[in-house]
Amino acid sequence: MPSNSESSQDPALQSSPSTSYGQFVVDVLGRMTRTSGRIDQRVLRRCIGLASSYLVTDVTMNTEDGIGTWRAGFNRLVDVMVALHMRQELEVETVSTASQACSECWSVAGSWREMDECREGVKAIATRLKGLLDANGKTYKGHAIYAPY
């Protein structure tokens, strides 16, 4: 078994490749559209549901570009949601999942001082999502969506 000094000098143990929510989203959407030619909203919701986890890993594993990679990923997903909305195909559950993801990301970003800047990204994404809602700002196609309170 290696000693602590030996393992701290092993490059494989010193750094892990950083994550990129942006690249993950591009890869998943590309694979989805190549194989079926359509957007599977179950898969889209799973990707959206990972936003807060990727926020933590992107920002902590890549201090220079992590906020940008996370923001790019979430914005791409919202772009897809907007397109589905325009085609009248966006599902209520997908909107609700995105609302919940924004809430989770807001909480995560507020938990670490280093992530204060991320809250601006969450606000921008939430504003885009709010534009999809019914006039009352609380429902989508007449159905209640996730709200943190």
N, C-alpha and C positions, 0 to 999 in steps of 0.2 A: 504494500500500500504506500503511495507516495506521501511524503511529508508535506506539511502546509507550504513550505518554501518551494518545494518542487512543483506543486500544483499551481501556485501563483505565477510561476514562470512559464507554464504550458500555455502557448497562444490559444489553443482550442478552448481552454477554460477561462481565458481572460475576457474574451468578447464573443458575443453572439451577433448574428446578423440582425440588423434593425428591421422592424416591421414597417409596412407601408399599406395603410388602409386604401389609399388611392390605387395602388397596383393590384391589391386583392380584389377590389371592386371591378376594375377593368378586366382582370382575368376571369372572374365569375360571370360577368355580363357577356364577355366574348364567348366563353364556353357555352353559356345558355343559348345565345342566339345562333351560334354555329350548329348546335345539335338539334334544336327544335324550331329555330326561326322565330321564336316568340319569347316574351318575358313571362317567366313563371313567378307569380307574385308570392308563392310560398318561399321560394329561394330568395327573392328580393327582400322579404320580411326577415329572413335569417340574416342576410347581410346587414340590414338596418339594425337589427338587434345586437350586432357586434360592435356598434359604433363606440360605446363607452369603453369597451375592452381595448379597442384599437387606439382610442384616445390616450389611454394610459401607456400602452406599449410604444406607440409611435413617438410620443413626446419624451418618454424616459429613455428609450433606446436610441433616439436620434435627436439630440437636443438642438441641432441646427435647423433641420428640415421637418421634424416630426409634426409640428402644428400644420404645416402646409400639406403634408401627405394625408393627414387625417381629414383636414378640411376638404381636400380634393375628392377623397373617397365619398364623404357624406354628400357633398354637392352633386357628384355624379349620380348618386342614388336619387336625390331630389329631382335632378333633371329627368330621370326616367319616370318618376312619379308624375311630374308635370306633363310629360308626353302622354302617359296613360290617361291622365285626367282630361287632356284635350281630346283624346279619342273616346272619352266616356267609358274607359275600361278600368279605371283605378278603383280598387276595392276598399271599402270602409276599413277593413282590418289592417290594410297596409298603411293607411293614414294614421290609424290609432297606434300602430307599432312605431311609426316615425315620431309621433308626439311623445310616446313613452321614451324613445331613444334620446330625444332632445332633453327631456327631464333628467334622465340618468346622466347624460353628458354634462348638463348644467351642475349637477351635484358633484360629479367627479372633478370638474374644472375648479369648483370652489373649495375642494379639499386640499389642494396644494397651491401654495403661493406661486410656484413656477408655472402654473397653468392658468393664471388669471387672464392672460391674453386669449385663451381658448374660449372664454365666455363670449367674446365678441363674435367668434365663429358660430357658436351655438345660437346666439341671437339672430344672426343673419339667416341661418338655416330655418329657424323657427318662424321668422318673418315670411320666408318663401312658402313655408307650409301653411301658414295662416291664410295666405292668399288663395289657397285651394278650398278653404272651408266655406260653408254656407254664410250668408250675410250676418247671422248671429255670432259667428266666430267660435261656436261650440259644437257644431255638428257638421257632418259631411253627408250629403245626399239625405238629409233628414235624420241620420243616425248619430247618436252620441259617440264621441271619440274619447280616447284616454285623456284625462286631465289629472295633474298631480294632486289636486285638492278635491 
